[in-house]
Amino acid sequence: MTNKKKVYTITAALPYANGPLHVGHIAGCFLPADIYHRYLKLKCEDAIFICGSDEHGVPVTIRAAKEGTTPQAIVDKYHTMMKNAFEKFGINFSFYGRTSAAYHHSNAQHFFETLYTNSKFEEETTQQFFDTEANQFLADRYITGTCPKCSNPNAYGDQCERCGSTLNPTDLISPKSTLSGGKPEMRETKNWYLPLNKYQTQLENYINSHLKDWKVNVYGQCSSWLKDGLNARAMTRDLDWGVKLSPIVKDAEGKVMYVWFDAPLGYISNTKEYIEDSWEKYWIEDNHTDQKLIHFIGKDNIVFHCIIFPAMLMAYNNTGGKQYILPENVPANEFLNLEGEKISTSRNWAVWLHEYLEDFPNRNDELRYYLTAIAPESKDSDFTWSGYQLAVNSELVAVLGNFVNRVIVLTHKFFEGKVPSKNIYGELENKLFENLYNKSKTIDEYLSKYKFRDALGELMDLYRAGNKYFADTEPWHLIKTNKEQTETVLNAALVYCYNLGILSQAFLPETAKNIFNLYNTSPLETDFNTIINGNHVALETSHEIGQAVHLFKNIEDIEIQKQIDKLKNNPANTVQTETNLKPLKDMITFDDFAKIDLRVATILEAEKVPNSDKLLKLTLETGIDKRIVVSGIAEYYKPEDIIGKQVSLVANLAPRKMRGIESQGMILMAKDSEGNLHFVSPTNTINTGADIT
């Protein structure tokens, strides 16, 4: 094995193309994956970095419905936005694709067909939730209810975002349709299931083989799933948006692949699209190659990448054809919070990547540095704007930037901007470079084990050591008494600084480029290996150094306050998700309000509307007439319990038909923090028909 050439396939979780990227996404998987890929390339390893937009998730269809457009329009918009933001920020993918592309549909269909024709699926006709008002089966994310494990009342049909539990829709307590708000009914439908239970032993052996090299949270979550026992999981859904099944699959009309079946296959599809002739080198077992597949993800995707996707690959491998490799490691991160609260896209409580790039132009590395320094590698961490400011000002400016600037300025001041003679390094210089060799080995070890936060800390210690070297040697004083010794000090400082630039490339690529530009040179492909192998890259005497420029500048208080104000003053952030309050609607005039005829009415009769779990047919006494009003309150009130109840009625609302019944008006309801409806009624019984003013 040790003599085999290593080949690395690095993937980052495919982001849903239903919204922009925020710092939680970047810290969670994209930045660590980028650092690791850059690190491997610095080590001259054969490595590719594959990603792309996940465009078939139900969140995409939900967003399309909310915005009154098509799923394709949504994914086109956000795929472009995300791709541009990644490129501008410097996430250096080898290839960034999309799952709506024809090449992916073809690849996913071929994979599914292979399993289908080799009887790897189990066909099951089951009872699935169906929304009678929307007239469609409900995908997992179209169903919400109470989580059976943590009692979160807003859990989804596939996952609880509060406790992280993976769920089935039928696990939910009091399930509701997100399309109509009504209680869905169960109807028969046929889908194709992957029998995960058949791969239980194989998966256990696979997971247990990584006890020592996988993160504790990853191994623990997988072990918990396996301990509970695996069950068959549907790999198809009743939807019209997604990868359609092949015509060879019988009774497949109206079916698409489950998003967690097609999305991980996107890694393979995008690799094929990137290097069609040699993609197998990175995915198909080869006796002559040591292949390593590394998935960078957030903790909410662990089960899908460590159990479901490997089970899919195991099933394919059992068909007798090509043998796919399994993930070597899945270094999942925890979550990044923002100013002490969970990032919330619905509340706009987020630092959006594209907005950061606009507000802080040419400051990519500042964000890379801070997100790496607070990376949620083993537990949730917190992004604060004050922390960002402190990291930039007290570390990047005062430590890294200060050292580089002093080296260049003093070289120009004392030696006309040219590398002075080395002479003989003394005890301080030897100690400086010995520290460089030792810490570079530690950086290499940390990076190889996905400990990017620790590795960055070691790098910054090297920059601090550079500042200490200047403090110990004081070349600004030494030049007055010993020019030859000053030459040695500046030679050592210049060489040391250049070598730190080489080590900085994976973490701070723009900063490293700027350092090399100052030196009027660029590193060789093997220079990183030179340093971690216990040597350093020397500079030729008299080599000309460019004029000093500040690599970083302080972040001012006013800039930070602007960002905090943007967060706290955004109208969406007055919406507390715990209370379900909606933002205020647009202003109206008194004349607009005066057109509404509000009256107190009394409910005389109430009955359920046939074939609806949501609607009640109410007969109201208005003091002027008796009328029928249809109201969506059946989930909250029994008909017999509200007879005689006084309610607030919009009496002059134009009639409209609902389920064939003409509704003449609308009663007013209030929704509490749990989503329950309550009548808006007089506190005391008054005469029916009284004006509400």
Sequence and secondary structure as in RCSB ss.txt:
>XXXX:A:sequence
MTNKKKVYTITAALPYANGPLHVGHIAGCFLPADIYHRYLKLKCEDAIFICGSDEHGVPVTIRAAKEGTTPQAIV
DKYHTMMKNAFEKFGINFSFYGRTSAAYHHSNAQHFFETLYTNSKFEEETTQQFFDTEANQFLADRYITGTCPKC
SNPNAYGDQCERCGSTLNPTDLISPKSTLSGGKPEMRETKNWYLPLNKYQTQLENYINSHLKDWKVNVYGQCSSW
LKDGLNARAMTRDLDWGVKLSPIVKDAEGKVMYVWFDAPLGYISNTKEYIEDSWEKYWIEDNHTDQKLIHFIGKD
NIVFHCIIFPAMLMAYNNTGGKQYILPENVPANEFLNLEGEKISTSRNWAVWLHEYLEDFPNRNDELRYYLTAIA
PESKDSDFTWSGYQLAVNSELVAVLGNFVNRVIVLTHKFFEGKVPSKNIYGELENKLFENLYNKSKTIDEYLSKY
KFRDALGELMDLYRAGNKYFADTEPWHLIKTNKEQTETVLNAALVYCYNLGILSQAFLPETAKNIFNLYNTSPLE
TDFNTIINGNHVALETSHEIGQAVHLFKNIEDIEIQKQIDKLKNNPANTVQTETNLKPLKDMITFDDFAKIDLRV
ATILEAEKVPNSDKLLKLTLETGIDKRIVVSGIAEYYKPEDIIGKQVSLVANLAPRKMRGIESQGMILMAKDSEG
NLHFVSPTNTINTGADIT
>XXXX:A:secstr
 TTSEEEEEEEE   BSSS  BHHHIIIIIHHHHHHHHHHHHTT EEEEEEEEB  SHHHHHHHHHHTS HHHHH
HHHHHHHHHHHHHHT   SEEEETTSHHHHHHHHHHHHHHHHTT SEEEEEEEEEETTTTEE  GGGEEEE TTT
  TTEESSB TTT  B  GGGSEEEEETTTSS  EEEEEEEEEE GGGGHHHHHHHHHTTTTTS HHHHHHHHHH
HHH    EE EEE SSS B  TTSTT TTEEE HHHHHHHHHHHHHHHH TTTTHHHHB  TTEEEEEEEE BGG
GHHIIIIIHHHHHHHHHTTTS  B   SB   B  EEETTB  BTTTTBS BHHHHHHHSTT HHHHHHHHHHT 
 SSS EEE HHHHHHHIIIIIIIIIIHHHHHHHHHHHHHHTTB        HHHHHHHHHHHHHHHHHHHHHHTT
 HHHHHHHHHHHHHHHHHHHHHH HHHHTTT HHHHHHHHHHHHHHHHHHHHHTTTT HHHHHHHHHHTT    T
THHHHHHTT      TT B      S     HHHHHHHHHHHHHSGGGG  TTTT         HHHHHT  EEE
EEEEEEEE TT SS EEEEEE SS EEEEEES TTT  GGGSTT EEEEETTS  EEETTEEE  EE EEE TTS
 EEE   SS   TT B  
